[in-house]
Amino acid sequence: MMAQVAFYILAVLAVVSALGVITRENPVHSALWMLLTFFSVAGIFVQLGAEFVAAIQVLVYAGAILVLYLFVVMLLNPRAGGFIRMPAKYIIGSAVSIVVFFQIAITVWSSGIFKNGTIGPLPYAEGMNNVRAYGNVLFTKYLVPFEIASLLLLVAMIGAIVIARKD
Amino acid sequence: MTPQLFNDIITVYPEILMTIFALVLIVIDVVAGDKMKASVGYFGIAFVALVALLSPAGPFIGFNNMLIWDNFSYVFFLIFAMAYTLTTLGSIDYLRDKNMLKGEIYIVMFFSLIGMMFMVSANDLTIFYVGLETMAISMYVLAGFNKHCLKSNEAGVKYFLMGAFSSGLFLYGLTFIYGLTGSLTYTDIAAAIQGNTGSLGIKFGLLLMLVGFAFKISAVPFHMWAPDVYTGSPTPIAGFMTVAPKAAAFGALIRFTWVAIAPASEQWTLFFTILAVLTMTYGNLVALAQDNVKRMLAYSAIAHAGYMLIGLVTMTPEGFRAITIYMLIYSFMNIGAFTIIGLLKNKGMIDDERIESFAGLSKKNPLASLAMLLFMFSLAGIPPLAGFVGKFYIFIAAIKAEIYWLAIVGVLNSALACYYYMRVTIFMYFKEPEYETELTLKAPSFVATFIAAVLVVLVGFFPSFFVNLVSSLTV
């Protein structure tokens, strides 16, 4: 019962904040509404037992991608009063969202939730959850790519310093 | 230590050595004084040579079949090592002259070598992709290294955007393959494709991945970034970029086609044929019209990728070996040519790299123009120089695979290419100089040019050493 209440709160929050994203005239406000969307979706992921995706949702999307959006918005400083004033783009955007909506609807419908009635976390082995399972694979089977990624980040850091430093 | 662990470690041992040396290079850069930054490059050369000597003879397969160290990886490592050595030597004077001789350029280049090694030794798409990104990020930095030059900035940004775009395409294809075959390891993908060659999803995924590869080897019609990037980058670095990343992409592409999509290889010959013909012809035709020698060599680099693609069309071991020989030879002759272009300075109102700058060079600097002549003849594939050997094996592979018309197209293209390579030598030897130019070969660049020129002649006359090196290669 409590879980259902929490789900409905999160779901309503997600939908309302998503509406906020597309109706605000100031792009910075849109971006901040999007932050709320990301957080409520992350909450729904936790309820589904996907803690890892939830954590990544907050860290990467709310943390990094959104900052990137804000950065671009503030850099370009668009004068046009938001999205809603541009009818052509509004139509294209609506068409794309309708297609995506039906795509998701068909997927959900064919998954058989409505016949079985419930959907819950997938079962794991004893003492396992998906963060732990992911960590296990990352540090055993995929150890080498993981280590190469550290090299990649190192060279990216050196490169960024070289390019950005004053001389 | 269990045998399994020992085997794993020895598989990745050359890369571990390279990583340790790369970190040591960073320390050397900190210790070296401002006047001594070239020493970072010299240490880099020493380290690369050390790794070449200390590398174990394969084949070793480790880490759940994800990584391979065999002769194929080793020969490609030699190509990268040669490119690094010649570029480092050839770039020191150029960079000092432009006041941007910093240790970082050699460090970033060294890191890019590690990425390339992983690309070629990967037997798994995760490792390949992370290696690819390590290489690509280093290349973006190198392309934009001349911060005060607008063209170099443009090259860096353009390379970054197109590189990110091609990586996106590649990854999108990869998700299809992973979803449909359930594995990222080349051998498992091959096993899954085996009974499922007709699947549209797999075809679509492979198409996107091969397009990603085509971007990296600058094959037409996915070449649009290449001329601007090669022209804008610092000249010796441009030489490195036309050779090493291309070699890495070819090495990885060979392993991928030979192992992962071997069961479906016949479906892809048409794709590679179209790429090869378009790349050769377009590269050569546009190079004809260039008056800027650096830009001309950028287009010629595209054309050479087209010749190498013929080896892929054959889908035979001979074809793959021919690509390896070609890449080895191409590495020193192209970097040699870029070294000379980098050193040539024009005091008039035109760009240093314009063809008019070369007019009358033979009287002022006979040695440098002789070297340039050798490189140009070799790039044109005139016997008995090294470039001819490379082309010869490529065309022989096509003839053995009974794709005669493609060999003919290749030969016609090399005849076409003669014109623009010869034009440089004609300017050097038969034209009177219009502008005041200057070309001084100091010790490091002299050594680089000398090694490249000697190799061009020696490999042309005695190709057996190089041919033996690759004759037993298998993937």
Interface residues (C-beta under 8 A of the other chain):
Chain A: K141 Y142 L143 V144 P145 I148 A149 L151 L152 L154 V155 A156 I158 G159 I161 V162 I163 D167
Chain B: V12 T19 I26 F63 N64 M66 L67 K102 E104 I105 I107 V108 F111 S112 I114 G115 F118 D124 T126 I127 Y129 V130 G131 E133 T134 I137 S138 Y140 V141 G144 F145 K147 G156
